[in-house]
């Protein structure tokens, strides 16, 4: 019995652990409340796989009022430049898609 108790910590260290997935940046999880995880039909496009620069451009346009939307104008005002960049990078890398899945080859243009 004592031998087993001594062996348990050694087994715990020897077992390889899967790498932890990075948590999405602040605000990114709320995006999927309206933006679907995968491309589909509907007025609100998926953000997964879109170029980061496109997401940054659209978010800053909503924040400045250059582009208007009932919801997005209010949401975008709550994010700093750094937060917008982090969200854009997250979705450009596939966002909530499973690891190893391919991003859409050419995403549809953003809808107003």
Secondary structure, DSSP 8 states (H G I E B T S, - for coil): -HHHHHHHHHHHHHS----------TTHHHHTTTS-SS--SSSS---TT--HHHHHHHHHHHHHTSS--TTHHHHHTT--HHHHHHHHHHHHTTTTS-TT----SS------
